Amino acid sequence: MEDAKAPPQPAAASVPQSAGPAPNAFDPLGVSKASFEVWRSMLTHPDSLFSQQMQLASAWLGVATRAVTPAEQKQPAVIEPARNDSRFKHPAWTQNPMFDALKQGYLLATQAVLESVDRAPDVDDETKQRVKFFAKQFCDAMSPTNFPFLNPAVIEETIKSGGANLQRGLQNVLEDARDNEGWPALVDKSAFEVGRNVAASKGAVIYRNELIELIQYAPTTATVFERPLVITPPWINKFYILDLQPKNSFIKFATDHGFQTYVISWRNPGPEQRELGWDDYLELGPLAACRVASSLTGSPDVNLIGYCIGGTLTSMMLAYLARTGEQLVNAFTLFASMVDFSEAGEIKNFLSPQALAYIEEKMRERGVLEASEMAGTFNMLRANDLIWNVAVNRYLLGLDAPAFDLLYWNSDSTRLPAKMHSYYLRNMYVENNLVKPDALSFKGVPIDLREVHNDTYAVATIEDHIAPWRSAYKVTQNFGGDVRFRLGHSGHIAGIINSPSNAKGNFWEASRNPPTPEEWLAIAQKHPGSWWPQWAEWLAERSGEQRPASEELGSKRFSPLAPAPGTYVAEKA
């Protein structure tokens, strides 16, 4: 058994000193500076601002007129909520003239604010996008649905229960302040236990180093493919998103289709791991895992999956292997991953020069990015669903947090080492170096993604707010081999963890990969159901012959160290 010892750690993390402005504790994200640029542009071009205000006044007049018009003479609404906006689903928001006018007035005001930013002359697009994002955060917070006496669902429940909902809500406020760092609890954590009713697939940890445990899962078929499957999940949150419950477990699906399945379980790092960098994650993570799986199964190479940041890391590993000539990986699968970060979505709003300086200063002090900070950032990307709707349910309606496995996983956050995270933010999001030939290197070897010729199955999801599908599509142009791109429904998690048992699923496919994602979508065909069965057929063709499944896990060299899901997954942030 190979169990690497952690090297001595220095007293402070070697996070690169920021080349940008000094961090500002009162405005760490640089929002005020960006907002001032937009506001100054508006004031120097008052004609544009005046025109916008006149349009808003006219629209509001239409709303007021509609509110006093008899029902049989009403014209269509001036503005409607977005299709996926569930805040105004109570019937009163449509049927009651007062609430209908309040809803439309709020939506018009929000639209006016965002359009005013868009129309600001002489302001670069990146600044506009950042100001729009944080302006929308404010508008979301000011939604009438967040105020008890402006929300018909809350009024109805208060009358019905005699105010008991508000009493329970106050208890929930105090409970969340005590147990959840003041955030509204997304899930009833007592309903789940890792290893019991989530992450319960049978297997064993057969390898451990200072950063990963490698789990080998027990075969569920009489025969297995000779080439093993190694999965590299993201280390932001934990691996068991792939093994929630049997009905939606990707790991169970893989073993049920005869794949010898190995999954990396990342350590939840603390300050003592502050010096672990991107190269350490590559070498101690997928590179070590693939070599162990290859040795244990006797297969000269493996098939590999990378999910989210795990896909970014493994893409770099494939480019390294291509340069060195090592034939370690055969077929490659990407789940919701980016290699080109030029259009990385709303997460870039948190990475202004001021924000990056602030993040690095905090990591320099602590040695890690705290799990709560990362979770808060991702929740803000979907604030209405993951913050305000939850707060309304818990604090105004007095509801208990739901027992939902995916939300339980989402709340089981992890820390990130300072050195690794700084490298990731700067080289991927800020400088987009991974797609620049020879800009990055591993073990002194420059890498070039164009030299990756592995057969690749890349899956993105159409509503992904973390790895936008148009960015994920760019892998088809960055890799040098055959890439089959598939677009799933829903978002970053639901579109990937889309079991065939889910009747709501669908996906798009096309026979070729034109230069732009828009061209691809124009020729793509939509199919009902999950993409999992198609992927399984694709991988089976690249997994070699079948052989009898072994009844024992591990080997003499890699003897089992602990039953799945292992020990690293139990480390809490």
C-alpha positions, -999 to +999 in steps of 0.1 A: +000+000+000+013+035-009+004+061+017+024+092+011+035+113+040+026+150+040+057+172+035+066+198+062+045+229+057+059+265+059+044+291+082+026+311+055+010+302+022+029+312-009+000+329-025+013+352-053+012+389-043-015+407-062-004+428-091-036+448-088-049+473-062-046+468-025-077+451-010-104+473+004-122+458+033-152+482+029-156+473-008-138+441-013-153+433-047-147+468-062-184+473-068-185+510-059-157+518-083-174+500-112-208+516-102-193+550-102-180+546-137-215+537-149-231+565-130-206+591-143-213+579-178-251+584-173-246+619-159-224+629-188-250+616-212-283+628-196-303+623-228-299+586-226-309+586-189-339+609-196-351+587-224-350+556-201-369+574-174-396+585-198-400+549-210-403+537-174-429+564-165-450+554-196-448+517-187-459+525-151-488+545-163-499+515-183-497+493-152-517+518-132-544+521-159-546+484-162-551+481-124-583+502-124-597+487-157-626+462-153-614+426-157-634+420-190-617+451-206-581+444-194-552+445-219-523+420-216-499+426-188-472+452-195-445+429-183-444+392-171-419+374-149-393+353-166-403+317-174-382+302-146-391+329-120-411+311-093-415+341-069-449+351-083-466+318-085-494+325-060-526+332-079-531+366-062-501+380-081-522+376-113-558+378-101-557+406-075-553+440-092-532+455-064-508+426-062-506+424-100-497+461-102-471+457-074-456+428-093-454+446-126-441+478-110-413+459-094-404+440-126-404+473-146-382+490-121-357+460-122-357+460-159-351+498-160-322+496-137-305+468-157-312+484-190-298+518-178-265+500-170-265+484-204-271+517-222-243+536-203-220+549-231-182+548-228-182+519-203-166+486-211-187+454-213-170+437-183-177+467-160-213+468-172-218+431-166-203+434-131-225+464-122-256+446-136-249+415-116-247+433-083-276+457-092-297+426-098-286+412-064-301+444-048-332+442-069-337+406-059-334+415-023-360+443-027-386+420-043-420+424-027-421+386-022-395+391+005-417+413+027-443+397+049-471+422+043-465+425+005-465+387-001-500+372-005-488+337+004-474+350+037-506+371+044-528+340+037-507+318+060-506+344+087-544+347+088-549+310+085-525+301+113-531+331+135-495+342+132-480+308+141-460+309+109-441+340+120-435+325+154-420+294+138-401+317+115-385+335+144-374+302+158-359+293+125-340+326+124-324+319+158-317+283+148-299+294+116-280+320+134-267+294+158-262+264+135-258+278+099-237+310+102-268+331+097-276+317+063-312+303+058-308+265+060-313+249+026-319+213+039-327+192+069-292+178+075-305+153+101-323+134+074-291+121+057-259+104+068-230+098+045-225+061+041-260+052+052-286+068+028-262+088+006-228+077-007-239+041+002-226+021-029-204-008-018-167-004-023-134+001-005-106+027-003-077+009-019-052+038-020-046+069+001-022+098-001-022+133+016-048+146-009-070+117-021-086+084-012-092+062-043-124+042-039-128+010-059-165+001-062-178-035-060-189-050-094-226-055-097-224-076-129-210-111-135-185-098-160-167-064-163-149-046-190-111-050-188-103-013-190-112+005-157-131+038-154-115+065-132-137+095-121-122+128-111-150+148-094-146+185-084-130+192-050-155+221-045-180+200-025-176+163-022-176+133-046-209+118-036-229+140-059-222+110-081-236+086-056-265+102-038-291+074-037-295+042-059-321+058-081-299+086-092-264+073-085-241+076-115-216+053-098-243+025-095-252+031-132-216+027-142-211-005-122-245-019-135-231-015-170-200-035-163-175-008-158-148-013-132-153+020-114-128+040-094-136+074-079-114+100-063-125+113-029-107+146-022-094+156+012-111+186+028-079+207+033-071+227+063-044+254+069-018+227+071-024+219+034-020+256+024+010+249+002-007+223-019-008+237-054-024+230-088+004+207-098+000+187-065-037+183-073-028+169-107+000+146-095-016+133-063-051+133-078-059+119-113-024+110-123-019+089-092-054+074-094-051+064-130-017+047-123-032+028-094-063+016-113-041+006-142-017-014-120-045-030-100-065-042-130-036-051-152-048-028-180-021-006-196-045+024-197-078+036-182-109+055-193-112+088-175-140+112-164-135+148-152-164+168-137-163+206-135-129+218-121-119+181-122-124+182-160-102+213-162-075+195-143-077+162-162-076+181-195-043+195-185-031+160-175-040+147-210-020+175-226+009+165-204+006+129-213+004+137-250+037+156-247+055+129-228+041+101-249+028+081-219-003+060-230-021+061-196-056+073-207-078+059-235-113+075-237-121+108-219-154+122-207-160+157-195-190+167-173-199+205-173-162+215-176-144+245-191-110+246-207-115+280-223-125+306-197-129+336-221-166+336-214-168+320-180-202+334-169-213+353-139-186+339-116-162+365-132-182+392-115-165+382-083-130+385-098-123+421-104-087+432-096-099+445-062-118+413-054-089+391-064-066+411-042-091+407-013-095+370-018-058+364-019-052+385+012-078+365+031-063+332+019-028+344+029-040+350+064-059+317+068-041+293+044-075+283+028-106+297+012-133+289+037-161+266+026-188+292+037-173+318+014-173+295-016-208+283-009-220+319-005-206+329-038-223+300-057-256+307-039-255+343-051-254+331-086-289+318-080-299+341-052-337+339-058-337+301-056-309+295-030-312+325-007-344+345-009-369+318-016-354+297+012-356+327+035-392+333+027-401+297+033-382+295+066-387+329+081-420+342+068-439+309+061-424+291+090-416+260+070-390+233+080-360+229+057-367+201+032-351+166+033-335+166-002-304+147-010-290+171-036-293+200-012-277+180+015-247+175-007-247+211-017-245+221+020-215+197+026-189+222+015-151+221+014-122+244+019-097+252-009-059+255-003-046+291-008-018+282-033-040+260-055-070+284-056-049+314-064-033+296-093-067+285-106-083+319-104-054+337-121-044+312-148-079+301-158-104+329-151-082+359-153-055+350-179-072+320-197-038+304-200-050+268-205-059+273-241-027+292-249-002+268-263+028+262-240+016+289-216+013+264-187+035+235-178+035+205-155+068+190-142+086+213-165+067+201-196+048+228-215+013+217-225-009+223-256-045+211-256-044+208-294-022+177-289-050+159-270-063+133-294-082+110-270-118+102-281-138+126-259-175+127-249-182+162-235-215+170-218-227+205-209-260+217-195-282+244-210-289+263-178-255+259-162-246+291-142-211+278-132-198+264-165-219+280-192-225+256-220-213+279-247-179+281-229-179+243-223-186+238-261-152+254-269-135+221-260-146+209-294-123+235-310-095+232-284-089+194-285-072+178-315-092+145-314-128+133-320-151+152-296-188+142-292-206+171-276-239+167-259-261+193-243-283+183-214-313+199-198-313+220-166-282+231-147-247+222-135-259+194-113-294+183-124-284+181-161-255+158-152-271+137-125-299+129-149-307+093-143-328+074-170-354+071-142-360+108-144-388+113-169-381+150-172-347+147-188-337+155-224-306+163-243-294+176-277-269+161-301-254+170-335-233+150-359-206+176-362-190+205-343-191+238-362-170+267-350-196+283-327-221+270-302-249+288-319-242+270-352-241+237-333-274+243-315-290+253-349-283+218-363-287+198-331-316+174-325-334+172-292-340+138-276-362+129-246-347+111-217-312+108-203-279+109-222-265+083-198-274+052-219-259+067-250-227+075-231-226+040-217-227+026-253-200+050-264-177+040-235-184+003-239-170+004-274-138+018-258-135-004-228-120-036-242-131-072-237-152-085-209-139-108-182-153-124-150-157-099-122-135-103-091-152-111-058-124-093-039-116-056-039-080-043-040-050-065-043-019-076-024-002-043-032-034-021-028-052-038+001-084-022+013-079+005+039-115+014+047-150+006+034-165+031+010-172+061+012-139+063+031-126+087+057-118+119+038-154+124+029-163+127+066-140+157+072-162+187+078-153+223+069 
